[in-house]
């Protein structure tokens, strides 16, 4: 008797996806060579001088993003962010919820360079937050104070600038300078 060919079921695909997700985390931490082989297979780099270089973390997460790899990466990051979400939720402070998206952005940025550190960044932040939750509150309040003072300086400068031009009744000069400033802002930053 021959074995009939097994057709993949939804549950089988889910289990395979979860196994590969676990392997992503495990290999990033303990077996980087296996992770490198998977990255090379899923997002091969272009051939250079007759040889194919290894796929970098930045390439598979940003440049030649493999959707399956990205989904697995996001699942691992979200699972490892749960302790931070729990700590922020238990603190009861609304402002501290800003820590979660900041942590996720830093996680992604760090993973572009070194995926083993990037995947565990939420756990490191959760540990620091658990040890000293007031540290984040102090940093955030100082940041808001500094940002508010910088914003006031810019606002005062702009007010003085526009008043000077309006008092001089030189509308053409005002329009030209405004156009130059807007052009400078829009065309110098990509």
N, C-alpha and C positions, 0 to 999 in steps of 0.2 A: 504494500500500500504506500502510496505517495502522500506526503503531507501537503494539504492544500496551502496555497500561499496565504499568509496572514495579511489581512488588510488592516491598516492602522485605524484604530478607533479614536474617538475624541479623548477618552480617558487615558489611552496609551500615549497620545501626543502630549497631554498635560503632564503625565508622569515623566516623559522624556525631557520636556522643557524644564521641569523642576530639577531633574537630575543634572542636566547641563548647567542650570543656574547654580546649584550646589558646587559643581565642579569648577565653575568660574571663580567662586569665592575661595574654594580650597586650593586651586592651582595658583591663584594670585598670591596667596599667603605662603604655601608650602612647596609648590612645584611650578615655578615660573617657566620652565622649559616646555611643559605640556601646554600651558596657557599660550605660549608663543607659537607652538605648532597649530593650535586651534585658530589663533588670529591669522596666521599665514594662510590657512585653508579657507577661512571665511572672507577675508579681505586681502587677497594677495597684492603685494606691492609690484610696481612696474619694474621691468628688467632694466638693470644698469650694468653696462660693460660685460654682458654675457652672464650675469648672475642675478638672481632675484634676492633683494635684501629682505630682512625681517620686517614685518608690519609693526609700526610703532603704536603705542597706546593712543596717541593723538590722532593717528590716521584712522583707526578703527572706530574711535568715538566721535570723530568730527569730520575728517576729510572724506574717507570712504566708509561711511557708517553702514554697518550691517544691521538691518532692523532686528534680527533675532538676538544678536549680541547686545544691542542697545536695550532691548526689553529685559534681558537677563540682568544686565548691569543695573538698570533702574529698579528691578525687583530686589536685588541684593541691597542697594543703597536705601530703599524705602524700609526694608526689614531692619537694617542696622540703624535706621533713624528712629525707630519706634521707642527706644529708651529715652531719647531726647524729647520726643513728643509727649511722652508720659510725664517727664519731669516738668516740662513747661506747663502742661495742663494742670499738674498738681500745685504749681506755684500760684496759679490764679491771677497772674498779672498779664494783662492784655498786650502790653508792650513787648513782653518776652517772646511772643509768638513770631516776632520778626527774626528771631534767632534761627528758626527752622529754615526759611528760604535762603537766608544767608549761608547757613551751613551746607545746604544742598548745592548752592552755586560754588562754594569753595571746594566741596567734594568733587564736583565735575571738573573744575579747573585743575585740581591736584591730580585727578585721575588721568588727565591728558599727559602729564609728565611721568607719574608713577602710580599705576593702578592699585598696587597693594596698599599704599598709604591712603590714596583717595577713597577706597572702599571703606576704610576704617575711620575716616575723619569724623563721621557723625558720632561714633562711639567715644572718640577722644573728647569731642565737644561736650557730650553728655556727661562724661566723667568730670570734666572741669566744672560744668554747670552744677553738677550734684555736689561737688566739694565746696564751691563758693558761688552760689547764685547771685549774691550781691555784687560780685565783680562785673557781671554783665550789665546790671542796672547802673552801676557807677560809670562804666564805659559809655553806655548809651546816653545817659544824662549829660556827660561831658561832651559827647559828640553833638548832641542837639544844641547845647549852649554855644559851642564853637561854630556850628553851622549857622545858627541864628545870628551870631555877631558878624560873621562874614557876609551873610545875606543883607544885614542892615548897612554894612559899609558899601556894598555894591549898589543897594537901593539909594542910599544917600548920594553916591557919586553920580548915578544916572539922573536923579532928580536935579542935582546942581547943574549937570551938563545940559539937560533940556531947558532948564530955567534960563541959563546963560544965553542959549541960542534963541529962545523965545523973546527974552527981554531985548536982545539986539535987533529983533524984528527981521532977522535975516533968514527967511524961510528957505531960500534956495540952498544956503549953506547947511541948514538943518537937514533938509531932504538928502543932500549929497552925502553928508556924514552918516546919516542913518542908513542909507543904501550901502555905503562902504562897510559899515559895521555888520549889517545883515549878510552882505556878500562874503565878508571875511569869515564869519561864523559858518555859513553854509558851505563854502567852497574850500575851506582849509581842513575841515574835519571830514573824514570818509564816512 
